[in-house]
Every structure is written in C-alpha cells, then in structure tokens.
Amino acid sequence: ADNVQAYGDDAYLRSGMYTFMTGPADERAPVNARFSYMWRKIDGAWKIVHHHSSAVPGGDAPKTTSNEEMYPKAQENFKRWN
C-alpha cells in the first residue's frame, strides 16, 4: 500500500512497497522492495527531488552475482541508456 505525507503546500513524500524480478532471464526471482519519492513544487511544476528504492531487509536474498559476471550487462545497459 502506498502512503502519501504532505509537507506544506509545495512538498510531499510518497512511499510504499512493490515486487521486482531479479537474476538471469532463466532464473528470475521475485524480491520484495520498498520505495520513496520526495516531490517539490519548483517554479510551479512538480519535480522529483529524491528517490530511494531497496530490497526489504530479511527477505530472501537473490542469487549473488560477481562483478565479473555483471560487467558485460552493465556495459550493455550503459550503451543503451547513454
């Protein structure tokens, strides 16, 4: 469930829970996670000024992948997103 907290007329915090999938395509596993977004009205427009997302502590940890195994995927994503 999402939660919204107002901080005056020009800021609010939205937080909640979600589930994402992680791991290699043939071994996907669900991970329960939490998120928060801080919004501020700047020059009349709402902007995200802070975001956080992380796995819920104590949940089932996904399979650990070494840096060497992740490097090719990180490079691929970097090229795709930049």
Secondary structure as GFF3:
##gff-version 3
##sequence-region A 1 82
A	DSSP	beta_strand	3	6	.	.	.	ID=ss1
A	DSSP	beta_strand	11	22	.	.	.	ID=ss2
A	DSSP	three_ten_helix	25	27	.	.	.	ID=ss3
A	DSSP	beta_strand	29	42	.	.	.	ID=ss4
A	DSSP	beta_strand	45	55	.	.	.	ID=ss5
A	DSSP	alpha_helix	67	81	.	.	.	ID=ss6
###
